[in-house]
Amino acid sequence: MKSISIVIPAYNEEKNIAPIYNALKKVFVSVGKSYEFSILFINDGSTDNTIFEIEKLSKSDMTVKYIDFSRNFGKELATTAGINNCVSDACIMLDADMQHPVELIPEFIAKWEEGNDVVVGVRKENKSDKLIKKIGSKIFYKIINQIADVHIIPSATDFRLIDKVVIAEFNRFTETNRMTRALIDWLGFQRTCVYFNANERLYGTASYGFWKLFKLAVNSFMSLSLVPLKLAGSLGIFITTISGVAGFYILLGKYVFRTNFASTFSDAENLAILILFLVGIILISIGLLAMYVANIHSEVINRPMYVVRRKNI
């Protein structure tokens, strides 16, 4: 009998814990006795009664396990903790808010049994997404697939199944600033997709606001590509070349050939333009280098990715 763990990160989801549990148990019954299922909740430092709802379930159902963080470390690290502690033949990651349709789990399993190591849930539509989020998502995937070393499936979600061989390789990653689904895509392996329309969130509000999504996107750009760093150097060369040619033209035109256009620029204006370009180059380069240095700093200090207060695994 193969074993499958359901990994569910949860932050302030006290009203959604029981519904997602009940929905999953119905799916387990529909699949039959061919698989051994377990549910692993990761309480990501919730400030409500999420952990108490999870503990209540774990006391009545031995297949329900949990990891309780000491504080909020973010969804990416909560998902990572779930994968790190998964000892099953496969794990399925999904959100606690019921937006990921659990009734598709049998389809995920069927595609896994066909020989796919990764089964990716790709969202076709999410009615709750605002226009700015939809536009931002399209821009993000457009840019990341142009500069990254790996192709990221547009609208791919964390709702996915990964085989134990993928789990073993994923657990070798050490970076703290991470986008879980991008790292899984980086690993490669045989994969396929399951397309779905996202459900409305059952209770509560989404914890991923604009700035958290923006930070996640920046971390993804920096962890999956060196193009932003190379862009600073390329931009510096470009601006320096243009300003050098322009300055040389104005110098010759004003003092050698006496052209009307070049003569309209005073010495102070020429100097101001040159300084402005050079300052721009320096600021852009320093800004990009600072982001990379910050990432290097967070990796070098080697802090734990997350801290567990207690668990029942």
C-alpha positions as CSV (number, residue, x, y, z in Angstrom):
1,M,0.0,0.0,0.0
2,K,1.5,3.4,-1.0
3,S,1.4,6.3,1.4
4,I,0.5,9.9,0.6
5,S,0.8,12.9,2.9
6,I,-1.3,16.0,2.5
7,V,0.8,19.0,3.5
8,I,-1.3,22.1,4.5
9,P,0.3,25.3,5.7
10,A,-2.1,27.4,7.8
11,Y,-1.9,30.9,9.1
12,N,-5.0,32.2,11.0
13,E,-7.3,29.6,9.4
14,E,-9.2,28.4,12.5
15,K,-12.5,28.3,10.7
16,N,-11.1,26.5,7.7
17,I,-9.4,23.6,9.5
18,A,-12.5,21.5,10.1
19,P,-14.0,22.0,6.6
20,I,-10.7,21.1,4.8
21,Y,-10.3,18.1,7.0
22,N,-13.9,16.9,6.3
23,A,-13.5,17.5,2.6
24,L,-10.2,15.5,2.5
25,K,-11.7,12.5,4.5
26,K,-14.5,12.3,1.9
27,V,-11.8,12.2,-0.9
28,F,-9.9,9.5,1.0
29,V,-13.1,7.3,1.1
30,S,-13.7,7.8,-2.6
31,V,-10.2,6.7,-3.5
32,G,-10.6,3.5,-1.5
33,K,-8.2,1.5,0.5
34,S,-5.4,1.4,-2.1
35,Y,-3.5,4.2,-0.3
36,E,-2.6,5.2,3.2
37,F,-3.3,8.9,3.7
38,S,-2.1,11.2,6.4
39,I,-2.6,15.0,6.9
40,L,0.2,17.2,8.1
41,F,-0.8,20.7,9.1
42,I,1.9,23.4,9.6
43,N,0.7,26.1,11.9
44,D,2.7,29.2,10.7
45,G,2.6,31.2,14.0
46,S,-1.1,31.8,13.9
47,T,-2.5,34.4,16.3
48,D,-6.0,32.8,16.4
49,N,-7.1,29.4,17.5
50,T,-5.8,27.5,14.5
51,I,-3.4,25.3,16.5
52,F,-6.2,24.3,18.9
53,E,-8.4,23.3,16.0
54,I,-5.6,21.2,14.6
55,E,-4.8,19.6,18.0
56,K,-8.5,18.7,18.4
57,L,-8.4,16.8,15.1
58,S,-5.1,15.1,15.9
59,K,-6.5,13.7,19.2
60,S,-9.5,12.2,17.5
61,D,-7.7,11.0,14.3
62,M,-4.2,9.5,14.5
63,T,-3.6,10.2,10.8
64,V,-3.6,14.0,11.5
65,K,-0.2,15.4,12.4
66,Y,1.0,18.9,12.9
67,I,4.1,21.2,13.2
68,D,3.7,24.3,15.3
69,F,6.0,27.2,14.4
70,S,7.3,29.5,17.2
71,R,6.3,32.5,15.1
72,N,5.1,33.4,11.6
73,F,7.9,32.4,9.1
74,G,5.8,32.7,5.9
75,K,4.0,30.2,3.6
76,E,7.1,29.2,1.7
77,L,8.9,28.0,4.8
78,A,5.8,26.4,6.2
79,T,5.4,24.4,3.0
80,T,9.1,23.6,3.2
81,A,8.7,22.3,6.7
82,G,5.9,20.0,5.5
83,I,8.0,18.6,2.7
84,N,11.1,18.2,5.0
85,N,9.0,16.1,7.4
86,C,7.3,14.0,4.8
87,V,8.2,10.3,4.8
88,S,5.5,9.1,2.5
89,D,5.8,7.8,-1.1
90,A,4.4,11.2,-2.2
91,C,3.0,14.4,-0.8
92,I,0.3,16.7,-2.0
93,M,0.5,20.4,-1.0
94,L,-2.7,22.5,-0.9
95,D,-4.0,25.6,0.9
96,A,-6.2,25.5,3.9
97,D,-8.7,28.0,2.6
98,M,-10.5,25.5,0.3
99,Q,-9.5,27.4,-2.9
100,H,-7.7,24.3,-4.2
101,P,-10.4,21.8,-5.1
102,V,-9.6,18.7,-3.1
103,E,-11.9,16.6,-5.3
104,L,-9.1,16.7,-7.9
105,I,-6.8,14.7,-5.7
106,P,-7.7,11.4,-7.4
107,E,-6.7,12.9,-10.7
108,F,-3.4,13.9,-9.3
109,I,-2.8,10.4,-8.0
110,A,-3.8,8.9,-11.3
111,K,-1.3,11.0,-13.2
112,W,1.4,10.1,-10.6
113,E,0.7,6.4,-11.1
114,E,1.2,7.0,-14.8
115,G,4.9,7.7,-14.1
116,N,4.9,11.4,-13.4
117,D,7.1,12.6,-10.6
118,V,5.5,16.0,-10.3
119,V,1.8,16.8,-10.9
120,V,1.3,20.6,-11.0
121,G,-2.1,22.2,-10.4
122,V,-2.5,25.1,-12.8
123,R,-5.2,27.7,-12.1
124,K,-7.3,28.6,-15.1
125,E,-9.4,31.2,-13.3
126,N,-9.7,32.7,-9.8
127,K,-12.7,35.0,-9.5
128,S,-11.5,36.5,-6.2
129,D,-8.3,37.9,-7.8
130,K,-8.3,41.6,-8.3
131,L,-7.3,43.1,-11.7
132,I,-3.9,44.4,-10.4
133,K,-3.0,40.9,-9.1
134,K,-3.9,39.4,-12.5
135,I,-1.8,41.9,-14.4
136,G,1.1,41.6,-11.9
137,S,1.0,37.8,-12.3
138,K,1.2,38.0,-16.1
139,I,4.1,40.4,-15.9
140,F,5.9,38.2,-13.3
141,Y,5.7,35.0,-15.4
142,K,6.6,36.9,-18.6
143,I,9.8,38.3,-17.0
144,I,10.8,35.2,-15.0
145,N,10.6,33.0,-18.0
146,Q,12.7,35.4,-20.0
147,I,15.6,35.6,-17.5
148,A,15.4,32.4,-15.4
149,D,17.3,29.2,-16.2
150,V,14.2,27.1,-15.8
151,H,10.7,27.5,-17.3
152,I,8.0,28.4,-14.8
153,I,4.5,27.3,-15.8
154,P,2.3,30.5,-15.8
155,S,-0.5,30.4,-13.2
156,A,1.0,27.3,-11.6
157,T,0.2,26.9,-7.9
158,D,1.5,25.2,-4.8
159,F,-1.4,22.7,-5.3
160,R,0.8,19.9,-6.6
161,L,1.9,16.3,-6.0
162,I,5.6,15.4,-5.7
163,D,7.1,11.9,-5.6
164,K,9.5,10.8,-2.8
165,V,12.4,11.1,-5.2
166,V,11.6,14.8,-5.7
167,I,11.1,15.2,-1.9
168,A,14.6,13.8,-1.3
169,E,16.2,16.2,-3.8
170,F,14.1,19.2,-2.6
171,N,15.3,18.6,1.0
172,R,18.9,19.3,-0.2
173,F,18.0,23.0,-0.9
174,T,19.5,25.3,1.7
175,E,18.4,28.8,0.7
176,T,16.1,30.7,3.0
177,N,14.6,33.1,0.5
178,R,12.7,30.7,-1.7
179,M,9.7,30.2,-3.9
180,T,8.8,26.5,-3.3
181,R,7.1,25.8,-6.7
182,A,10.0,27.4,-8.6
183,L,12.5,25.2,-6.8
184,I,10.5,22.1,-7.6
185,D,10.4,23.2,-11.3
186,W,14.1,23.8,-11.2
187,L,14.6,20.1,-10.1
188,G,13.1,18.9,-13.4
189,F,11.8,15.3,-13.3
190,Q,8.9,14.0,-15.3
191,R,5.9,16.3,-14.8
192,T,2.4,17.0,-16.0
193,C,-0.4,19.4,-15.2
194,V,-4.0,19.4,-13.8
195,Y,-6.0,22.5,-14.7
196,F,-8.6,23.8,-12.3
197,N,-10.8,26.8,-11.5
198,A,-10.1,28.1,-8.0
199,N,-12.9,28.1,-5.5
200,E,-13.9,31.1,-3.5
201,R,-12.1,31.4,-0.1
202,L,-14.3,29.8,2.5
203,Y,-13.5,31.9,5.6
204,G,-11.1,34.7,6.5
205,T,-8.9,36.8,4.2
206,A,-5.8,36.0,2.2
207,S,-2.5,36.5,4.2
208,Y,-0.6,37.2,1.0
209,G,-1.0,40.9,0.3
210,F,0.6,43.0,-2.5
211,W,3.9,43.6,-0.7
212,K,4.4,39.9,0.3
213,L,3.8,38.9,-3.3
214,F,6.2,41.6,-4.5
215,K,8.9,40.4,-2.1
216,L,8.3,36.8,-3.3
217,A,8.7,37.9,-6.9
218,V,11.9,39.7,-6.2
219,N,13.3,36.8,-4.3
220,S,12.4,34.5,-7.2
221,F,14.2,36.8,-9.8
222,M,17.3,36.8,-7.6
223,S,17.4,33.1,-6.7
224,L,16.7,31.8,-10.3
225,S,18.7,34.3,-12.4
226,L,21.8,36.4,-12.5
227,V,20.3,38.7,-15.2
228,P,19.4,41.5,-12.8
229,L,23.0,41.6,-11.6
230,K,24.4,41.5,-15.1
231,L,21.9,44.2,-16.1
232,A,23.6,46.7,-13.9
233,G,26.9,46.2,-15.6
234,S,25.3,46.3,-19.1
235,L,23.3,49.4,-18.2
236,G,26.5,51.0,-17.0
237,I,28.4,50.2,-20.2
238,F,25.4,51.5,-22.3
239,I,25.0,54.8,-20.5
240,T,28.7,55.4,-20.3
241,T,29.1,54.8,-24.0
242,I,26.2,57.1,-24.9
243,S,27.3,59.8,-22.5
244,G,30.9,59.5,-23.8
245,V,29.9,59.7,-27.4
246,A,27.6,62.6,-26.7
247,G,30.2,64.5,-24.7
248,F,32.8,63.9,-27.4
249,Y,30.4,65.1,-30.0
250,I,29.6,68.3,-28.0
251,L,33.3,68.9,-27.4
252,L,34.2,68.7,-31.0
253,G,31.1,70.5,-32.3
254,K,31.5,73.3,-29.8
255,Y,35.2,73.9,-29.9
256,V,36.4,72.5,-33.3
257,F,33.6,72.5,-35.8
258,R,31.5,75.3,-34.2
259,T,28.1,73.7,-35.0
260,N,25.0,75.5,-33.8
261,F,23.5,72.6,-31.9
262,A,26.6,71.8,-29.9
263,S,27.2,75.5,-29.2
264,T,23.9,75.7,-27.3
265,F,25.3,73.6,-24.5
266,S,27.2,75.5,-21.8
267,D,30.1,73.9,-19.9
268,A,28.0,73.7,-16.8
269,E,25.2,71.9,-18.7
270,N,27.6,69.4,-20.1
271,L,29.1,68.7,-16.7
272,A,25.6,68.4,-15.1
273,I,24.4,65.9,-17.8
274,L,27.6,63.8,-17.4
275,I,27.3,63.8,-13.6
276,L,23.6,62.9,-13.8
277,F,24.3,59.8,-15.9
278,L,27.2,58.7,-13.8
279,V,25.2,59.1,-10.6
280,G,22.3,57.1,-12.1
281,I,24.7,54.3,-13.1
282,I,26.2,54.2,-9.6
283,L,22.8,54.2,-7.8
284,I,21.4,51.4,-10.0
285,S,24.5,49.3,-9.6
286,I,24.6,49.8,-5.8
287,G,20.9,49.0,-5.5
288,L,21.2,45.7,-7.4
289,L,24.4,44.7,-5.7
290,A,22.9,45.4,-2.3
291,M,20.0,43.0,-2.9
292,Y,22.4,40.3,-3.9
293,V,24.7,41.0,-0.9
294,A,21.6,40.9,1.4
295,N,20.8,37.4,0.0
296,I,24.3,36.3,0.4
297,H,24.3,37.6,4.0
298,S,21.1,35.7,4.9
299,E,22.7,32.5,3.5
300,V,26.1,32.9,5.1
301,I,24.8,33.5,8.6
302,N,23.2,30.1,8.3
303,R,20.2,30.7,10.5
304,P,17.5,27.9,10.6
305,M,14.8,28.4,8.0
306,Y,12.1,28.0,10.7
307,V,11.8,27.2,14.4
308,V,9.4,24.5,15.6
309,R,7.7,25.1,18.9
310,R,6.2,21.6,19.1
311,K,5.0,18.8,16.8
312,N,3.4,15.4,17.0
313,I,5.1,13.6,14.2
